[in-house]
């Protein structure tokens, strides 16, 4: 009994130094440059490379037509306190594991490239139980096939000469509408130096590119933690934190595995359930933030021999 009382008192004293906090996030603009690559494991296979640039506006500067559209959207379970619009563009490259075979490989994913533009609406605000919510709705529109320039990019940037690009997916204009909602539970020490965040999320997508439902959570721990969902800190000159997260996805369609929508093409039988684990580190100095992470992804198609992994780097500037 005495031991239980001492343990309870210790927990009260320890957690008494922490308070649950959250606020409206970063109010001004954000520019992000992101790069993902599987070269960390010494190979070019499956998800070979992804590059993207994104811009987010300052809070509540939506053009009139987008303001009207946002106003017509319900906000279930939270109060909208701030809104941003965003624009972006990117490219993704997918290849089979064997790059030296000039013929189609029936039991491996096809060569494919995706060049796209993105428009998004982001809203955030107070939610019940002292939490804050953020939801993001983005629309991607682009082209799959030779016009994606994936073949040229791989040969130029990876110093490789894959022999099967002539069998890549055919030219197709594709789109995807993606929705994601996150909740932030943020805990800080009394001096606001050390922090601990729990960020569950759920969402889904639909379109000719991909159709899926997903859910997961992220945990962050660090010094001078951010007071927002994005990486970084606005409270002091510098900050740093580590993070780890999981995501589960129920997949109904993946063009990069199922093949072209309106034409016959190479394809493989996809896995209906896909999981991913990611861990990394963010360093911030004034308005600049850098994030390095590594992801492990479960098998995406039936004949895949092993899980995939890839690294990513993101540079974010707030202004």
C-alpha positions, 0 to 999 in steps of 0.5 A, a space after each residue: 500500500 505504501 509503495 502504491 502511494 509513493 508511486 502515485 505521488 511521484 506520478 502526480 509530481 512528474 506530470 504536474 510539471 506538464 500542461 496541455 497546450 495548443 493554439 492557432 498555429 503559424 499565421 504567415 506563409 510557408 514554402 516547403 521543398 521535399 525530396 524522397 528517395 530509396 537510394 538509402 538502401 543502395 537500390 532503385 526499385 519500386 518507389 524510386 523518387 519523389 520531389 515536391 514544392 508547396 506554398 501555403 498562404 498566410 491565414 485568412 487570405 483566401 480569394 473570394 471564390 475560395 472563401 465562398 467554397 470553404 464557407 459552404 463546407 461543414 466543419 464537423 467537430 471543430 470551430 474554424 479559426 484560420 484558413 490557408 490556401 496552397 499550391 504545389 507541384 511534384 514528380 514521382 517515379 516508380 520502377 520494378 526491382 530489376 532494371 536490367 531486363 528490357 522485357 516486361 516483368 509480369 510479377 513486378 510493378 510497371 515503370 511509371 511516372 507522375 507529374 502533377 500540380 496541386 491545389 489545397 484548402 487547409 482549415 484549423 481551429 478548436 476542437 472538444 476536450 482541449 484539442 485542436 483540429 486541422 483538416 486539409 483538402 487537396 486536389 491533384 491533377 497531372 499526367 502519367 506516362 512519357 510526358 511525366 519525364 520520369 525516365 529522363 529524371 531517373 537517368 539524369 539524377 540517378 546515373 542509371 540506365 534502366 532498360 525497360 522504360 519503353 514499357 512504362 504505363 501509357 499516357 493518361 491524365 489522372 486526378 485524385 481528391 484527398 482529405 486528411 484530418 488531424 488532431 493535436 494534443 500538445 503537452 509542455 513543461 511549465 517553462 515551455 522548453 520541453 514538449 510531447 505531442 500526440 497527433 492522430 489522423 484519418 482520411 481518404 482519397 478518391 480518383 483515377 490515380 488512387 482510392 483509399 481510406 487511411 488512419 494513423 498517429 504520430 508522436 513527437 518529443 523535443 526541445 522548444 517544440 512547435 505550437 502548430 501541426 507543421 514542423 518547426 518552432 516559432 517560440 525561440 531561436 532554435 528547436 529540435 525534436 524527434 518523431 515517429 508515426 504509423 499509418 494504415 491504408 485500405 486500398 481500392 485502387 492504385 494506378 501505379 499497380 493496377 495499370 492504366 484506367 482506360 487502356 490495357 497495360 502491365 499491372 500486378 495484383 495489389 495488396 488491399 491493406 498497406 502499413 507504413 512506419 516513419 521516424 525522423 528528426 526536425 531541426 529549426 533555426 529562426 524561420 528555417 526548418 529541416 527534417 530528415 526521416 526514414 519510412 518502412 512500407 509493407 508489401 504493396 502487391 502480392 508478388 513483392 518479395 520484401 518490404 520497401 524503405 525510403 528516406 526523405 528530406 524537407 526544407 521549410 521556410 516561414 515568412 
